[in-house]
Amino acid sequence: MHPRPVAVRLHCEIAECIRGGDRARAEEAMRELVAEALEGTLSGLAAAAQ
């Protein structure tokens, strides 16, 4: 399975925020990434259960 484009975008945004010293946005983007990963995991588990 390949990462979704939004996950790749968030990874890049997190790296840019860290590089630029924007700690608040880096944390926000990381939380978005974790939520995205959880959503993908739950979707995969639901599909496997069917």
Backbone as CSV, one residue per row, in Angstrom:
resi,resn,N_x,N_y,N_z,CA_x,CA_y,CA_z,C_x,C_y,C_z
1,MET,0.839,-1.174,0.000,0.000,0.000,0.000,0.891,1.246,0.000
2,HIS,0.530,2.210,-0.794,1.304,3.442,-0.903,0.691,4.529,-0.031
3,PRO,1.528,5.457,0.447,0.973,6.544,1.259,0.045,7.438,0.434
4,ARG,-0.957,7.960,1.089,-1.873,8.865,0.409,-1.172,10.208,0.206
5,PRO,-1.523,10.917,-0.855,-0.875,12.204,-1.146,-0.940,13.194,0.018
6,VAL,-2.036,13.194,0.759,-2.142,14.127,1.883,-1.090,13.804,2.944
7,ALA,-0.791,12.539,3.147,0.232,12.156,4.125,1.614,12.625,3.686
8,VAL,1.904,12.476,2.423,3.196,12.930,1.894,3.305,14.447,2.034
9,ARG,2.211,15.159,1.712,2.207,16.615,1.829,2.444,17.050,3.270
10,LEU,1.792,16.360,4.202,1.963,16.710,5.611,3.383,16.452,6.085
11,HIS,3.988,15.348,5.643,5.390,15.079,6.003,6.287,16.232,5.544
12,CYS,6.081,16.666,4.311,6.885,17.764,3.772,6.635,19.048,4.546
13,GLU,5.384,19.305,4.878,5.055,20.515,5.631,5.691,20.488,7.017
14,ILE,5.655,19.340,7.660,6.275,19.210,8.982,7.767,19.508,8.893
15,ALA,8.421,18.941,7.902,9.864,19.180,7.738,10.153,20.659,7.506
16,GLU,9.360,21.303,6.664,9.561,22.730,6.400,9.318,23.575,7.654
17,CYS,8.307,23.220,8.411,8.021,23.958,9.646,9.153,23.810,10.655
18,ILE,9.664,22.613,10.781,10.786,22.383,11.698,12.005,23.172,11.236
19,ARG,12.286,23.099,9.939,13.423,23.824,9.385,13.274,25.333,9.598
20,GLY,12.037,25.829,9.468,11.787,27.259,9.613,11.522,27.717,11.038
21,GLY,11.481,26.781,11.960,11.294,27.133,13.360,9.849,27.389,13.763
22,ASP,8.898,26.970,12.936,7.478,27.159,13.244,6.981,25.950,14.026
23,ARG,7.275,25.949,15.309,6.950,24.799,16.154,5.448,24.561,16.257
24,ALA,4.671,25.625,16.356,3.228,25.481,16.515,2.604,24.814,15.292
25,ARG,2.975,25.269,14.100,2.415,24.671,12.883,2.939,23.254,12.686
26,ALA,4.200,23.007,13.052,4.752,21.655,12.946,3.943,20.694,13.809
27,GLU,3.603,21.123,15.022,2.812,20.268,15.900,1.410,20.046,15.327
28,GLU,0.811,21.092,14.824,-0.523,20.977,14.239,-0.526,20.016,13.046
29,ALA,0.472,20.157,12.176,0.573,19.279,11.012,0.843,17.836,11.436
30,MET,1.626,17.653,12.494,1.898,16.298,12.985,0.618,15.662,13.509
31,ARG,-0.185,16.453,14.202,-1.463,15.928,14.691,-2.375,15.552,13.522
32,GLU,-2.370,16.362,12.466,-3.148,16.042,11.267,-2.645,14.745,10.638
33,LEU,-1.332,14.569,10.612,-0.742,13.362,10.032,-1.134,12.122,10.840
34,VAL,-1.100,12.228,12.148,-1.488,11.096,13.000,-2.959,10.760,12.771
35,ALA,-3.812,11.772,12.676,-5.237,11.545,12.416,-5.433,10.873,11.058
36,GLU,-4.688,11.313,10.066,-4.759,10.727,8.725,-4.330,9.253,8.763
37,ALA,-3.256,8.967,9.482,-2.774,7.588,9.594,-3.793,6.713,10.311
38,LEU,-4.395,7.243,11.364,-5.404,6.481,12.095,-6.607,6.191,11.206
39,GLU,-7.039,7.197,10.464,-8.173,7.018,9.555,-7.875,5.931,8.517
40,GLY,-6.680,5.974,7.947,-6.298,4.964,6.962,-6.228,3.574,7.560
41,THR,-5.716,3.475,8.772,-5.619,2.179,9.447,-7.004,1.621,9.734
42,LEU,-7.882,2.463,10.259,-9.236,2.001,10.576,-10.003,1.608,9.316
43,SER,-9.806,2.351,8.238,-10.455,2.008,6.967,-9.975,0.654,6.473
44,GLY,-8.677,0.433,6.580,-8.109,-0.852,6.156,-8.614,-2.010,6.994
45,LEU,-8.736,-1.797,8.295,-9.243,-2.850,9.174,-10.710,-3.144,8.885
46,ALA,-11.486,-2.099,8.635,-12.909,-2.286,8.311,-13.072,-3.061,7.009
47,ALA,-12.253,-2.737,6.024,-12.326,-3.434,4.747,-11.916,-4.896,4.891
48,ALA,-10.914,-5.165,5.725,-10.443,-6.536,5.920,-11.472,-7.377,6.673
49,ALA,-12.280,-6.728,7.497,-13.265,-7.456,8.288,-14.471,-7.881,7.465
50,GLN,-14.636,-7.297,6.291,-15.803,-7.614,5.470,-15.601,-8.849,4.644
